[in-house]
Amino acid sequence: MVSLYAEPREIVDIDEAVEKLSTVIKGIDWADTYKKLQSKSACQWLRRRLTPRQQADGLWMREEGSEA
């Protein structure tokens, strides 16, 4: 089982991060995700049980400062 997490302290543009996440995770809750990414915590879980396709589509985000 693959899960998606982010490191909020490393995200510079939250709006852009949520927008990019929405291209990988259809139906993502924007308000909830935005709130999690505003957190000062080191790690926030965004979604559990990603499909193989979602995992593959999200891998490119690592290079841009988000973790998948």
Phi and psi in radians as a Rosetta constraint file:
Dihedral C 1 N 2 CA 2 C 2 CIRCULARHARMONIC -1.923 0.35
Dihedral N 2 CA 2 C 2 N 3 CIRCULARHARMONIC 2.401 0.35
Dihedral C 2 N 3 CA 3 C 3 CIRCULARHARMONIC -2.121 0.35
Dihedral N 3 CA 3 C 3 N 4 CIRCULARHARMONIC 2.795 0.35
Dihedral C 3 N 4 CA 4 C 4 CIRCULARHARMONIC -1.970 0.35
Dihedral N 4 CA 4 C 4 N 5 CIRCULARHARMONIC 2.271 0.35
Dihedral C 4 N 5 CA 5 C 5 CIRCULARHARMONIC -2.355 0.35
Dihedral N 5 CA 5 C 5 N 6 CIRCULARHARMONIC 2.890 0.35
Dihedral C 5 N 6 CA 6 C 6 CIRCULARHARMONIC -2.336 0.35
Dihedral N 6 CA 6 C 6 N 7 CIRCULARHARMONIC 2.739 0.35
Dihedral C 6 N 7 CA 7 C 7 CIRCULARHARMONIC -1.915 0.35
Dihedral N 7 CA 7 C 7 N 8 CIRCULARHARMONIC 1.601 0.35
Dihedral C 7 N 8 CA 8 C 8 CIRCULARHARMONIC -0.924 0.35
Dihedral N 8 CA 8 C 8 N 9 CIRCULARHARMONIC -0.597 0.35
Dihedral C 8 N 9 CA 9 C 9 CIRCULARHARMONIC -1.132 0.35
Dihedral N 9 CA 9 C 9 N 10 CIRCULARHARMONIC -0.367 0.35
Dihedral C 9 N 10 CA 10 C 10 CIRCULARHARMONIC -1.649 0.35
Dihedral N 10 CA 10 C 10 N 11 CIRCULARHARMONIC -0.139 0.35
Dihedral C 10 N 11 CA 11 C 11 CIRCULARHARMONIC -1.558 0.35
Dihedral N 11 CA 11 C 11 N 12 CIRCULARHARMONIC 2.170 0.35
Dihedral C 11 N 12 CA 12 C 12 CIRCULARHARMONIC -1.524 0.35
Dihedral N 12 CA 12 C 12 N 13 CIRCULARHARMONIC -0.800 0.35
Dihedral C 12 N 13 CA 13 C 13 CIRCULARHARMONIC -2.081 0.35
Dihedral N 13 CA 13 C 13 N 14 CIRCULARHARMONIC 1.736 0.35
Dihedral C 13 N 14 CA 14 C 14 CIRCULARHARMONIC -1.129 0.35
Dihedral N 14 CA 14 C 14 N 15 CIRCULARHARMONIC -0.734 0.35
Dihedral C 14 N 15 CA 15 C 15 CIRCULARHARMONIC -1.016 0.35
Dihedral N 15 CA 15 C 15 N 16 CIRCULARHARMONIC -0.785 0.35
Dihedral C 15 N 16 CA 16 C 16 CIRCULARHARMONIC -1.139 0.35
Dihedral N 16 CA 16 C 16 N 17 CIRCULARHARMONIC -0.704 0.35
Dihedral C 16 N 17 CA 17 C 17 CIRCULARHARMONIC -1.092 0.35
Dihedral N 17 CA 17 C 17 N 18 CIRCULARHARMONIC -0.783 0.35
Dihedral C 17 N 18 CA 18 C 18 CIRCULARHARMONIC -1.138 0.35
Dihedral N 18 CA 18 C 18 N 19 CIRCULARHARMONIC -0.708 0.35
Dihedral C 18 N 19 CA 19 C 19 CIRCULARHARMONIC -1.073 0.35
Dihedral N 19 CA 19 C 19 N 20 CIRCULARHARMONIC -0.772 0.35
Dihedral C 19 N 20 CA 20 C 20 CIRCULARHARMONIC -1.166 0.35
Dihedral N 20 CA 20 C 20 N 21 CIRCULARHARMONIC -0.705 0.35
Dihedral C 20 N 21 CA 21 C 21 CIRCULARHARMONIC -1.066 0.35
Dihedral N 21 CA 21 C 21 N 22 CIRCULARHARMONIC -0.628 0.35
Dihedral C 21 N 22 CA 22 C 22 CIRCULARHARMONIC -1.174 0.35
Dihedral N 22 CA 22 C 22 N 23 CIRCULARHARMONIC -0.343 0.35
Dihedral C 22 N 23 CA 23 C 23 CIRCULARHARMONIC -1.366 0.35
Dihedral N 23 CA 23 C 23 N 24 CIRCULARHARMONIC -0.397 0.35
Dihedral C 23 N 24 CA 24 C 24 CIRCULARHARMONIC -1.664 0.35
Dihedral N 24 CA 24 C 24 N 25 CIRCULARHARMONIC -0.742 0.35
Dihedral C 24 N 25 CA 25 C 25 CIRCULARHARMONIC -1.912 0.35
Dihedral N 25 CA 25 C 25 N 26 CIRCULARHARMONIC 1.706 0.35
Dihedral C 25 N 26 CA 26 C 26 CIRCULARHARMONIC -1.163 0.35
Dihedral N 26 CA 26 C 26 N 27 CIRCULARHARMONIC 2.405 0.35
Dihedral C 26 N 27 CA 27 C 27 CIRCULARHARMONIC 1.379 0.35
Dihedral N 27 CA 27 C 27 N 28 CIRCULARHARMONIC 0.276 0.35
Dihedral C 27 N 28 CA 28 C 28 CIRCULARHARMONIC -1.126 0.35
Dihedral N 28 CA 28 C 28 N 29 CIRCULARHARMONIC 2.462 0.35
Dihedral C 28 N 29 CA 29 C 29 CIRCULARHARMONIC -1.387 0.35
Dihedral N 29 CA 29 C 29 N 30 CIRCULARHARMONIC 1.843 0.35
Dihedral C 29 N 30 CA 30 C 30 CIRCULARHARMONIC -1.051 0.35
Dihedral N 30 CA 30 C 30 N 31 CIRCULARHARMONIC -0.828 0.35
Dihedral C 30 N 31 CA 31 C 31 CIRCULARHARMONIC -1.109 0.35
Dihedral N 31 CA 31 C 31 N 32 CIRCULARHARMONIC -0.779 0.35
Dihedral C 31 N 32 CA 32 C 32 CIRCULARHARMONIC -1.139 0.35
Dihedral N 32 CA 32 C 32 N 33 CIRCULARHARMONIC -0.760 0.35
Dihedral C 32 N 33 CA 33 C 33 CIRCULARHARMONIC -1.139 0.35
Dihedral N 33 CA 33 C 33 N 34 CIRCULARHARMONIC -0.739 0.35
Dihedral C 33 N 34 CA 34 C 34 CIRCULARHARMONIC -1.049 0.35
Dihedral N 34 CA 34 C 34 N 35 CIRCULARHARMONIC -0.776 0.35
Dihedral C 34 N 35 CA 35 C 35 CIRCULARHARMONIC -1.063 0.35
Dihedral N 35 CA 35 C 35 N 36 CIRCULARHARMONIC -0.747 0.35
Dihedral C 35 N 36 CA 36 C 36 CIRCULARHARMONIC -1.126 0.35
Dihedral N 36 CA 36 C 36 N 37 CIRCULARHARMONIC -0.687 0.35
Dihedral C 36 N 37 CA 37 C 37 CIRCULARHARMONIC -1.299 0.35
Dihedral N 37 CA 37 C 37 N 38 CIRCULARHARMONIC -0.311 0.35
Dihedral C 37 N 38 CA 38 C 38 CIRCULARHARMONIC -1.413 0.35
Dihedral N 38 CA 38 C 38 N 39 CIRCULARHARMONIC -0.217 0.35
Dihedral C 38 N 39 CA 39 C 39 CIRCULARHARMONIC -1.041 0.35
Dihedral N 39 CA 39 C 39 N 40 CIRCULARHARMONIC 2.655 0.35
Dihedral C 39 N 40 CA 40 C 40 CIRCULARHARMONIC -1.615 0.35
Dihedral N 40 CA 40 C 40 N 41 CIRCULARHARMONIC 0.073 0.35
Dihedral C 40 N 41 CA 41 C 41 CIRCULARHARMONIC -1.277 0.35
Dihedral N 41 CA 41 C 41 N 42 CIRCULARHARMONIC 2.843 0.35
Dihedral C 41 N 42 CA 42 C 42 CIRCULARHARMONIC -1.307 0.35
Dihedral N 42 CA 42 C 42 N 43 CIRCULARHARMONIC -0.521 0.35
Dihedral C 42 N 43 CA 43 C 43 CIRCULARHARMONIC -2.565 0.35
Dihedral N 43 CA 43 C 43 N 44 CIRCULARHARMONIC 2.432 0.35
Dihedral C 43 N 44 CA 44 C 44 CIRCULARHARMONIC -2.306 0.35
Dihedral N 44 CA 44 C 44 N 45 CIRCULARHARMONIC 2.209 0.35
Dihedral C 44 N 45 CA 45 C 45 CIRCULARHARMONIC -1.360 0.35
Dihedral N 45 CA 45 C 45 N 46 CIRCULARHARMONIC 2.274 0.35
Dihedral C 45 N 46 CA 46 C 46 CIRCULARHARMONIC -1.845 0.35
Dihedral N 46 CA 46 C 46 N 47 CIRCULARHARMONIC -0.653 0.35
Dihedral C 46 N 47 CA 47 C 47 CIRCULARHARMONIC -2.761 0.35
Dihedral N 47 CA 47 C 47 N 48 CIRCULARHARMONIC 2.438 0.35
Dihedral C 47 N 48 CA 48 C 48 CIRCULARHARMONIC -1.907 0.35
Dihedral N 48 CA 48 C 48 N 49 CIRCULARHARMONIC 2.744 0.35
Dihedral C 48 N 49 CA 49 C 49 CIRCULARHARMONIC 1.036 0.35
Dihedral N 49 CA 49 C 49 N 50 CIRCULARHARMONIC 1.037 0.35
Dihedral C 49 N 50 CA 50 C 50 CIRCULARHARMONIC -1.243 0.35
Dihedral N 50 CA 50 C 50 N 51 CIRCULARHARMONIC 2.564 0.35
Dihedral C 50 N 51 CA 51 C 51 CIRCULARHARMONIC -1.298 0.35
Dihedral N 51 CA 51 C 51 N 52 CIRCULARHARMONIC 2.806 0.35
Dihedral C 51 N 52 CA 52 C 52 CIRCULARHARMONIC -0.990 0.35
Dihedral N 52 CA 52 C 52 N 53 CIRCULARHARMONIC -0.637 0.35
Dihedral C 52 N 53 CA 53 C 53 CIRCULARHARMONIC -1.149 0.35
Dihedral N 53 CA 53 C 53 N 54 CIRCULARHARMONIC -0.784 0.35
Dihedral C 53 N 54 CA 54 C 54 CIRCULARHARMONIC -1.089 0.35
Dihedral N 54 CA 54 C 54 N 55 CIRCULARHARMONIC -0.681 0.35
Dihedral C 54 N 55 CA 55 C 55 CIRCULARHARMONIC -1.093 0.35
Dihedral N 55 CA 55 C 55 N 56 CIRCULARHARMONIC -0.840 0.35
Dihedral C 55 N 56 CA 56 C 56 CIRCULARHARMONIC -1.104 0.35
Dihedral N 56 CA 56 C 56 N 57 CIRCULARHARMONIC -0.737 0.35
Dihedral C 56 N 57 CA 57 C 57 CIRCULARHARMONIC -1.175 0.35
Dihedral N 57 CA 57 C 57 N 58 CIRCULARHARMONIC -0.517 0.35
Dihedral C 57 N 58 CA 58 C 58 CIRCULARHARMONIC -1.500 0.35
Dihedral N 58 CA 58 C 58 N 59 CIRCULARHARMONIC -0.229 0.35
Dihedral C 58 N 59 CA 59 C 59 CIRCULARHARMONIC -1.063 0.35
Dihedral N 59 CA 59 C 59 N 60 CIRCULARHARMONIC -0.578 0.35
Dihedral C 59 N 60 CA 60 C 60 CIRCULARHARMONIC -1.119 0.35
Dihedral N 60 CA 60 C 60 N 61 CIRCULARHARMONIC -0.372 0.35
Dihedral C 60 N 61 CA 61 C 61 CIRCULARHARMONIC -1.215 0.35
Dihedral N 61 CA 61 C 61 N 62 CIRCULARHARMONIC -0.411 0.35
Dihedral C 61 N 62 CA 62 C 62 CIRCULARHARMONIC -1.009 0.35
Dihedral N 62 CA 62 C 62 N 63 CIRCULARHARMONIC -0.671 0.35
Dihedral C 62 N 63 CA 63 C 63 CIRCULARHARMONIC -1.215 0.35
Dihedral N 63 CA 63 C 63 N 64 CIRCULARHARMONIC -0.293 0.35
Dihedral C 63 N 64 CA 64 C 64 CIRCULARHARMONIC -1.851 0.35
Dihedral N 64 CA 64 C 64 N 65 CIRCULARHARMONIC 0.237 0.35
Dihedral C 64 N 65 CA 65 C 65 CIRCULARHARMONIC 1.800 0.35
Dihedral N 65 CA 65 C 65 N 66 CIRCULARHARMONIC -0.130 0.35
Dihedral C 65 N 66 CA 66 C 66 CIRCULARHARMONIC -1.858 0.35
Dihedral N 66 CA 66 C 66 N 67 CIRCULARHARMONIC 2.671 0.35
Dihedral C 66 N 67 CA 67 C 67 CIRCULARHARMONIC -1.824 0.35
Dihedral N 67 CA 67 C 67 N 68 CIRCULARHARMONIC 2.436 0.35
